[in-house]
Amino acid sequence: MDTRLTKVLASVTFVLAVLCGLAFLGTGAVRMLDDGAVCVQTGFWANASLAGDLPVREGVDAASSASRLCQGNPSVGQRAADLGGELPWLLFGAMALLLFSRLMKAVLSRGPFTVEVARLLTVVGWFVTVGAVVAGLVAGWSQSWLVGSMAPIVGAGPALSGPLVLVLAGLAAVVMGRIMREGVRMREDLEGTI
């Protein structure tokens, strides 16, 4: 299968994978070498009343939806937790795009209905399913720990963050990979009987 769209998609996903990888490395290096404040946003005090005179009409209650906490001189652990809020998703994106680029190259070289394409689609699906949960756990728990290190009353514990709808997309890719593999097997059986 040699279509222009597939070629463009393979090239674009590879370039995006490289850019996500560079963003991963750049963000990690810049953040670790930065000696500035580390900030995190929390919804722990959601709907807390705001103190002071705010320019609102009479009878209107003002409440906060999120609080921003900043540590001026963060510890190494706080700086690492700050990195843990961003880096897992950048690494996940780079790896997922790289796998998708390999899938598109396999489609270009061998056609869409082959055992290799079905296998790669299943691999992409499992990577997206498991990787989204792992990246969400690492990022969420890092932010939870960072908030807990700045405001001990909040505490820290396991938390998920990010677009976990990717789990559904990953499972759909796994199912489609299995269906394609079964279709390839049936086509080979049919070709063998003719």
Residue pairs with C-beta under 8 A, 6 or more apart in sequence:
1 107
1 108
1 111
1 112
2 108
6 104
6 107
6 108
7 108
9 104
10 101
10 104
10 105
10 107
10 108
13 97
13 98
13 100
13 101
13 104
14 97
14 98
14 101
16 97
17 93
17 94
17 95
17 97
17 98
17 100
17 101
18 94
20 90
20 91
20 93
20 94
20 97
21 94
21 98
23 90
23 94
24 87
24 90
24 91
24 94
27 83
27 86
27 87
27 90
28 83
28 87
31 79
31 82
31 83
31 86
32 79
32 83
37 70
37 71
37 72
37 74
38 70
38 71
38 74
38 78
38 79
38 82
38 146
39 68
39 69
39 70
39 71
40 68
40 69
40 70
40 82
40 85
40 143
40 146
40 147
40 150
41 66
41 67
41 68
41 69
42 66
42 67
42 68
42 69
42 143
42 147
42 151
42 154
43 65
43 66
43 67
44 67
44 147
44 151
44 154
45 64
45 67
46 63
46 64
46 65
46 66
47 63
47 64
47 65
48 63
48 64
49 61
49 62
49 63
49 64
50 62
50 63
50 64
54 62
56 62
69 147
69 150
69 151
71 78
71 149
71 150
74 82
75 149
77 145
77 149
78 146
78 149
78 150
80 142
81 142
81 143
81 145
81 146
81 149
82 142
82 146
83 142
84 138
84 139
84 141
84 142
84 143
85 139
85 142
85 143
85 146
85 161
86 139
88 134
88 135
88 136
88 138
88 139
88 142
89 135
89 139
89 162
91 135
92 131
92 132
92 134
92 135
95 127
95 131
96 124
96 127
96 128
96 131
99 120
99 123
99 124
99 127
100 124
102 120
103 117
103 120
103 121
103 124
106 114
106 116
106 117
106 120
107 117
110 116
110 117
111 117
113 180
113 183
113 184
113 187
114 184
115 181
115 184
117 180
118 177
118 178
118 180
118 181
118 184
119 177
119 181
120 177
121 173
121 176
121 177
121 180
122 173
122 174
122 177
122 178
122 181
123 177
124 170
124 173
124 177
125 170
125 171
125 172
125 173
125 174
125 175
125 176
125 177
126 170
126 174
127 170
128 166
128 167
128 169
128 170
128 173
129 166
129 167
129 170
129 171
129 174
130 170
131 170
132 162
132 163
132 164
132 166
132 167
132 170
133 160
133 164
133 167
135 162
136 160
136 161
136 162
136 164
137 158
137 159
137 160
139 161
139 162
140 158
140 159
140 160
140 161
140 162
141 156
141 157
141 158
141 159
143 159
143 161
144 156
144 157
144 158
144 159
145 156
147 154
147 156
148 154
148 155
148 156
149 156
